[in-house]
């Protein structure tokens, strides 16, 4: 058997069959503390694709960090074919400050492809793209909802990519949502380089959600098995086909006040169903929020204090209420089973 070459990243070499954490220099803080972006590389002895898993592009989205932690602790990666690059915290500044943004208040996911001589956000975007993403055949980017919102586990794909749609369905989250690429996003910059990126959204900022974490770990493993990186028999198949939603809309607060919510993420609703009521603090004016069409709630606000115009429910279009209910129930049941993982694995 021909020996694989060592994997080079950040000026370091990772030998076949080895794993190493490589610290990629980002900058130096005002008190002269160095800041790095740490990438953990598992370089298999057997040939295969190079796949990256990134989390913490938004510093307050901690669910992705936990997904990467659990993924790296799985014993089935010991015999990996190909190479896995895992970056659990891209935006260390935001992570340490419990913030979505960088110190200059820029959103990193609007700054790609970045540049080596630009703003701090531009430099970090350039570093991730050149040192990590450009070395990969594909990637999975992990996100959650912003603070005070929560998302049903879902995978978002570009509307015109059959291969991404195939991988998204294979991932096995309850919902696959076709979503346009945003200017300056990692997905758009990677796509322009010919590298497919799956975007996984689940849970709430600054909070853990066990279902969201398990859905993320199992989804990544299914994609890796599809790419021949781990044995397919070691990964459970999804019991139900994910719902493909071609469009979605946000339902917004018709007035400011106190929000009383009656439906949650994952609920399948019919046209006219009561979702919530917004009341003024005196209880004199109450406004009902009803579903304008059949759909599944893929995201919602959780803060009970709202202003007029605030986004309250993210409702995605579905083709069948019955099928949607079966899909959510089947996947939730599977993710709740301890048999998904061996007892000796970190989960």
C-alpha positions in Angstrom: 0.0 0.0 0.0 1.3 3.4 -0.9 1.9 5.6 2.1 -0.2 8.8 2.1 1.7 12.1 2.3 1.5 14.1 5.4 -1.2 16.8 5.6 0.1 20.3 5.7 -1.7 23.1 7.5 -0.5 26.3 9.2 3.1 25.4 8.4 2.8 22.1 10.3 2.6 18.5 9.0 0.2 15.9 10.3 1.4 12.3 9.5 -1.0 9.6 8.2 -2.8 7.9 11.1 -2.2 10.9 13.4 -4.2 13.8 14.8 -3.0 17.2 15.9 -4.4 20.5 17.0 -2.9 23.3 14.9 -3.1 26.9 16.2 -3.5 29.4 13.4 -2.5 32.9 14.4 -5.3 35.5 14.1 -4.0 38.6 15.9 -2.9 40.1 19.2 -5.2 41.7 21.7 -4.6 45.2 23.0 -3.0 43.8 26.1 -0.6 41.8 23.9 -2.4 38.5 24.4 -2.2 36.4 21.2 -5.4 35.1 19.6 -5.5 31.9 17.5 -8.0 29.9 15.6 -7.5 26.2 16.6 -8.0 23.5 14.0 -8.0 19.8 15.0 -6.8 17.6 12.1 -7.4 13.9 11.9 -5.3 12.6 8.9 -6.3 9.0 8.1 -3.9 6.3 6.9 -6.3 5.5 4.0 -7.0 7.9 1.1 -10.2 9.8 1.0 -11.8 13.3 0.8 -10.8 16.2 3.0 -13.8 17.5 4.9 -14.0 20.5 7.3 -16.5 21.0 10.1 -16.7 24.6 11.4 -18.5 26.1 14.4 -18.6 29.3 16.3 -18.5 31.7 13.3 -21.0 33.6 15.4 -19.4 33.5 18.9 -22.6 33.0 20.8 -23.7 30.0 18.9 -22.3 27.3 21.2 -24.3 24.3 20.1 -21.9 23.8 17.2 -18.9 23.9 19.6 -20.5 21.0 21.6 -21.2 19.1 18.4 -17.6 19.3 17.3 -16.4 18.3 20.8 -18.6 15.2 20.8 -17.6 14.4 17.2 -13.9 14.4 18.0 -14.4 12.0 20.9 -16.0 9.3 18.8 -13.8 6.1 18.6 -15.0 5.4 15.0 -12.8 8.2 13.8 -9.7 6.3 14.8 -9.8 4.4 11.5 -10.7 7.4 9.4 -10.2 7.4 5.6 -9.3 10.8 4.3 -8.9 13.9 6.4 -11.1 15.7 8.8 -10.4 19.4 9.8 -12.6 20.5 12.8 -12.6 24.1 13.9 -14.9 24.3 17.0 -14.5 28.1 17.6 -13.9 30.3 14.5 -14.7 33.5 16.2 -12.8 33.3 19.5 -13.5 37.0 20.3 -17.3 36.5 20.2 -17.1 33.2 22.1 -15.2 34.7 25.0 -17.5 37.7 25.1 -20.7 35.7 24.6 -21.3 37.8 21.5 -22.3 37.1 17.9 -19.9 39.7 16.6 -16.3 40.6 16.5 -14.9 43.5 18.6 -15.5 45.9 15.7 -19.2 44.8 15.7 -18.9 43.1 12.3 -20.7 39.9 11.5 -18.0 37.5 10.4 -20.5 35.7 8.1 -20.9 38.8 6.0 -17.1 39.4 5.5 -16.0 36.5 3.3 -13.8 36.0 1.3 -12.0 38.7 3.4 -8.5 39.9 2.8 -5.1 39.6 4.6 -4.8 43.4 5.0 -8.4 44.4 5.8 -10.4 44.8 9.0 -10.1 42.2 11.8 -13.2 40.4 10.4 -11.8 40.4 6.9 -8.5 39.0 8.1 -10.2 36.2 10.1 -12.5 35.4 7.2 -9.4 35.2 4.9 -7.6 32.9 7.3 -10.4 30.5 7.6 -11.0 30.4 3.9 -7.3 30.0 2.8 -6.0 27.8 5.6 -9.0 25.5 6.1 -11.8 25.6 3.6 -9.6 25.9 0.5 -7.9 22.6 1.4 -11.2 20.7 1.6 -13.5 18.9 -0.9 -16.6 19.9 1.1 -17.6 21.3 4.5 -20.3 21.5 7.1 -20.9 24.8 8.9 -22.7 24.7 12.3 -25.0 27.5 13.5 -27.9 28.1 15.9 -30.5 30.8 16.1 -29.6 34.2 17.6 -30.0 34.9 21.3 -33.7 34.9 22.3 -34.6 32.7 19.4 -34.5 29.0 18.8 -34.4 26.8 15.6 -35.7 23.4 14.8 -32.8 21.3 13.5 -32.6 22.0 9.8 -30.1 22.0 6.9 -30.1 24.9 4.5 -28.9 24.5 0.9 -28.5 26.7 -2.2 -31.6 26.3 -4.5 -29.6 25.2 -7.5 -27.3 22.5 -6.1 -28.6 18.9 -6.6 -25.5 17.5 -4.8 -26.0 19.7 -1.7 -29.7 18.7 -1.7 -28.8 15.0 -1.8 -26.3 15.5 1.1 -28.8 17.6 3.1 -31.5 14.8 2.8 -28.8 12.3 3.9 -27.9 14.4 6.9 -31.3 13.6 8.3 -32.4 16.7 10.1 -36.2 17.1 10.2 -36.2 20.0 7.7 -34.2 20.8 4.6 -34.8 24.4 3.6 -33.8 25.9 0.3 -32.1 29.2 1.1 -30.5 31.8 -1.1 -26.8 32.5 -0.6 -26.0 35.7 1.2 -23.4 38.1 0.0 -20.3 37.8 2.2 -21.3 34.4 3.7 -18.9 31.5 4.0 -21.3 29.4 1.9 -21.1 31.9 -1.0 -17.3 32.3 -0.8 -16.7 28.6 -0.7 -19.2 27.9 -3.5 -17.3 30.3 -5.7 -14.3 28.2 -5.1 -16.2 25.0 -6.1 -16.5 23.8 -2.5 -19.9 22.7 -1.2 -20.9 23.8 2.3 -23.9 22.4 4.2 -25.3 24.8 6.7 -26.8 23.2 9.8 -29.0 25.4 12.0 -30.4 24.2 15.4 -31.2 25.4 18.9 -30.6 28.8 20.6 -27.6 31.1 21.1 -25.8 30.6 24.4 -27.8 27.5 25.2 -27.4 23.7 24.7 -30.2 21.6 23.2 -29.7 17.8 23.4 -31.8 17.0 20.4 -30.1 19.7 18.3 -26.6 18.4 19.3 -27.5 14.7 18.6 -29.0 15.6 15.2 -25.9 17.5 14.3 -23.5 14.7 15.3 -25.4 12.0 13.6 -25.9 14.1 10.5 -22.2 14.8 10.2 -21.5 11.0 10.6 -24.0 10.2 7.8 -22.3 12.6 5.4 -18.8 11.2 6.3 -20.1 7.7 5.8 -21.5 8.7 2.4 -18.1 10.1 1.5 -16.4 6.8 2.4 -14.6 8.2 5.4 -16.2 5.9 8.0 -18.1 2.6 7.6 -21.7 3.1 6.7 -22.8 0.3 9.0 -21.6 2.3 12.0 -24.1 5.1 11.4 -27.9 4.8 11.9 -30.0 5.8 8.9 -32.7 8.3 9.4 -36.1 6.6 9.9 -38.0 9.2 8.0 -37.2 11.3 5.0 -36.7 15.0 5.9 -39.2 17.6 4.9 -38.1 19.6 1.9 -39.4 23.2 2.3 -39.0 25.4 -0.8 -39.9 28.6 1.0 -40.5 30.2 4.4 -41.6 33.4 6.0 -41.3 35.2 9.3 -44.5 36.2 11.1 -43.9 39.4 13.0 -45.4 41.1 16.0 -48.4 43.3 15.1 -47.9 45.3 18.2 -45.6 45.6 21.1 -46.3 44.0 24.5 -46.2 40.6 26.2 -46.0 37.5 24.0 -47.9 34.4 25.1 -46.9 31.5 22.8 -49.0 28.4 22.2 -47.0 26.6 19.6 -43.4 25.6 19.5 -40.6 24.7 17.0 -41.3 21.5 15.2 -45.1 21.9 15.5 -47.0 21.4 12.2 -49.8 23.9 11.9 -52.8 24.3 9.6 -54.0 27.6 8.2 -55.8 29.7 10.8 -54.3 27.9 13.8 -53.6 30.1 16.8 -49.9 30.5 17.4 -49.7 33.2 20.0 -51.2 36.3 21.5 -49.6 39.7 22.0 -51.1 41.8 24.8 -50.4 45.2 26.2 -49.2 45.3 29.8 -52.7 46.4 31.0 -54.5 43.6 29.2 -56.7 46.0 27.3 -55.5 45.2 23.8 -54.8 41.7 22.7 -53.9 40.6 19.1 -53.9 37.0 17.9 -51.2 35.6 15.6 -52.5 32.9 13.4 -50.9 30.7 10.8 -51.5 32.2 7.3 -51.0 28.8 5.7 -50.1 25.2 6.4 -46.5 24.8 7.5 -44.0 23.7 10.1 -42.5 26.1 12.7 -38.7 25.9 12.1 -37.9 28.8 14.4 -39.4 31.1 17.0 -38.8 33.9 19.4 -38.6 32.8 23.1 -38.4 36.2 24.8 -41.9 37.2 26.1 -41.2 40.9 25.6 -41.7 42.0 22.0 -41.8 45.2 20.0 -43.9 45.8 17.0 -42.3 44.2 14.0 -40.2 41.7 15.9 -39.8 38.3 14.2 -41.9 35.8 16.2 -42.4 32.6 14.2 -40.4 31.2 11.2 -42.9 29.2 9.2 -41.8 26.9 6.4 -44.0 25.7 3.6 -45.0 22.0 3.6 -46.8 19.8 1.1 -48.6 17.5 3.6 -49.5 18.1 7.2 -49.8 14.3 7.9 -46.4 13.5 6.4 -44.7 16.4 8.2 -46.1 15.3 11.6 -44.8 11.8 11.0 -41.4 13.1 10.0 -40.8 15.2 13.1 -42.1 12.5 15.4 -40.0 9.7 13.9 -36.7 11.7 13.9 -37.3 13.0 17.5 -37.9 9.4 18.7 -34.7 8.2 17.0 -32.6 11.0 18.4 -33.8 10.2 21.9 -32.6 6.6 21.8 -29.3 5.9 23.5 -28.5 3.1 21.1 -27.4 5.7 18.5 -24.0 5.6 20.1 -21.7 3.2 21.9 -21.6 3.6 25.7 -17.9 4.3 25.6 -18.2 7.2 23.2 -18.6 10.8 24.3 -22.1 11.8 23.6 
